[in-house]
């Protein structure tokens, strides 16, 4: 991800990406966004540090992509922006989305040594090296207080509980081939975030 190096260029990139998506919707009546501009915009708004504009974009995104599966960098920046806005409960759920999208991302962000779990990874977003693609510009902007907030939630009972069960489920999926059995486990994994809140649930992985 190529991050602009000035506030002016960040604003220009935001405007360009939003215009491109609006143009696509006007022409096709929907936004496919194969390039993932919608995800990059979360990173750009985090760097811009304008809560009002970030909140407007989040509202637009939630309305436009209600069933989107998301990706790790997006979830990190989304959670941090909500935390800055004082939206504690929703920020917690978005951070939990990050946790379950990539089990290694948060501990690596916190400087922990991690090893890859013996589990089925449903996409490349779940791989251990995904953190390596977090732009340095974002990493350097994360404050000590924000890291403490992340660590506090990561070590909380709720996060430890859903992480433990998620690992158990996806370890089982490494060995189970029957579609019906896989479906039951995947449905349970999808529902784990529901024990925290009903805000923006983690998308159910493909049953394949």
Secondary structure as the mmCIF struct_conf table of DSSP 4:
data_model
#
loop_
_struct_conf.conf_type_id
_struct_conf.id
_struct_conf.beg_label_comp_id
_struct_conf.beg_label_asym_id
_struct_conf.beg_label_seq_id
_struct_conf.end_label_comp_id
_struct_conf.end_label_asym_id
_struct_conf.end_label_seq_id
BEND BEND1 UNK A 5 UNK A 6
HELX_RH_AL_P HELX_RH_AL_P1 UNK A 7 UNK A 28
BEND BEND2 UNK A 29 UNK A 30
TURN_TY1_P TURN_TY1_P1 UNK A 34 UNK A 35
HELX_RH_AL_P HELX_RH_AL_P2 UNK A 37 UNK A 48
TURN_TY1_P TURN_TY1_P2 UNK A 49 UNK A 49
HELX_RH_AL_P HELX_RH_AL_P3 UNK A 51 UNK A 64
TURN_TY1_P TURN_TY1_P3 UNK A 66 UNK A 67
HELX_RH_AL_P HELX_RH_AL_P4 UNK A 72 UNK A 85
TURN_TY1_P TURN_TY1_P4 UNK A 86 UNK A 86
HELX_RH_AL_P HELX_RH_AL_P5 UNK A 88 UNK A 101
TURN_TY1_P TURN_TY1_P5 UNK A 103 UNK A 104
HELX_RH_AL_P HELX_RH_AL_P6 UNK A 105 UNK A 109
TURN_TY1_P TURN_TY1_P6 UNK A 110 UNK A 111
BEND BEND3 UNK A 118 UNK A 119
BEND BEND4 UNK A 122 UNK A 123
HELX_RH_3T_P HELX_RH_3T_P1 UNK A 124 UNK A 126
BEND BEND5 UNK A 127 UNK A 127
HELX_RH_3T_P HELX_RH_3T_P2 UNK A 128 UNK A 133
BEND BEND6 UNK A 134 UNK A 134
HELX_RH_AL_P HELX_RH_AL_P7 UNK A 136 UNK A 139
TURN_TY1_P TURN_TY1_P7 UNK A 140 UNK A 141
HELX_RH_AL_P HELX_RH_AL_P8 UNK A 144 UNK A 154
TURN_TY1_P TURN_TY1_P8 UNK A 155 UNK A 155
BEND BEND7 UNK A 156 UNK A 156
HELX_RH_AL_P HELX_RH_AL_P9 UNK A 157 UNK A 173
TURN_TY1_P TURN_TY1_P9 UNK A 174 UNK A 175
HELX_RH_AL_P HELX_RH_AL_P10 UNK A 179 UNK A 191
HELX_RH_3T_P HELX_RH_3T_P3 UNK A 192 UNK A 195
TURN_TY1_P TURN_TY1_P10 UNK A 196 UNK A 196
BEND BEND8 UNK A 198 UNK A 200
HELX_LH_PP_P HELX_LH_PP_P1 UNK A 201 UNK A 206
#
